[in-house]
Amino acid sequence: MASEWIFTEELAAGQVCEALSDWDMPRLDLWAVLPGGRHAGPKARAFIAFVEEQLASTRYGVGRAAAALEGAP
């Protein structure tokens, strides 16, 4: 079993096919933890934006990550 996002290109090209399409793994939270009392640096923000962009293109989407980052001190 592997995550859908690992095979995005192969699924789109028809090189592999999805099995058990009516079953989903339990959802889990993904957190970006930044140092307390400091603003997130440009590299950290760029990495988080990259991960959000990658997840947004999947059926799993992105939850409240952007809102949480914007509210960071």
Secondary structure, DSSP 8 states (H G I E B T S, - for coil): ---GGGGHHHHHHTSS--SSTT-------------TTS---HHHHHHHHHHHHHHHTSTT---SHHHHHHT--
